């Protein structure tokens, strides 16, 4: 992933010349990928949850609950030490992905790919419990 980003003119953290303080937020391509995966996980969880008659209140509660669940797991992922991720953060990442015009295709493809899995719930659970694919374990 780092070499692909380097070829496209990016500056992956792997090739950073200076070390950043622990609490400084990173803007690396790896971090953006983590944000994308967290947004996808939230979207899939929302699509899998059954809808009740009281759409507005119930859906907001389910959204917040799912976002908090994703945030708890994302905080354990490697590369997320610089920021405490909350449910509102994950919701904001999902909204950013939905608002993108060019990059939205990646988001939609990942959502549809997971929903097409035999057990999309298990796929999301595995993603949340483990580091994202291609990342070293802690």
Residue, then its C-alpha position, 0 to 999 in steps of 0.5 A: x500500500x505504501x508503494x502504491x501511494x508513493x507512486x501516486x505522489x502521496x507521502x505514506x507514513x512508512x517513508x516519513x522523515x521525522x517521527x510525530x508526537x503521540x497525540x498528533x493526528x495523522x493524515x496518512x493514506x493508511x489512516x484514510x483507508x481505516x476511515x473508509x473501512x470504519x464507514x463501510x462497517x457502519x453502513x453495512x451494520x445499518x443495512x443489516x439491522x431490521x427497520x421498525x415502524x418508528x423510523x426516525x427515533x429508532x433508526x437514530x438509536x440503532x445508528x448511534x449504537x452501531x457507530x459506537x460499536x465500530x468506534x470501540x473496535x477501531x480504537x484498538x486498530x493499529x495506527x489509531x493511537x493519535x485520536x480517540x474515535x467516538x461513534x460521532x467520528x465514525x458517523x462523520x467518516x460515513x457522511x464524508x464518504x457519502x458526500x464524495x463524488x469521485x471516491x464514493x465508488x470505492x465506498x459503495x463497492x465495498x459495501x455491496x461486496x460485504x453485503x454479497x458475502x454469505x454472512x455479511x454480519x460475520x464479515x463485519x464482525x471479523x473486520x472489527x475484531x481484527x486489524x484491517x486486511x493488510x495491516x500488522x497485528x498489534 
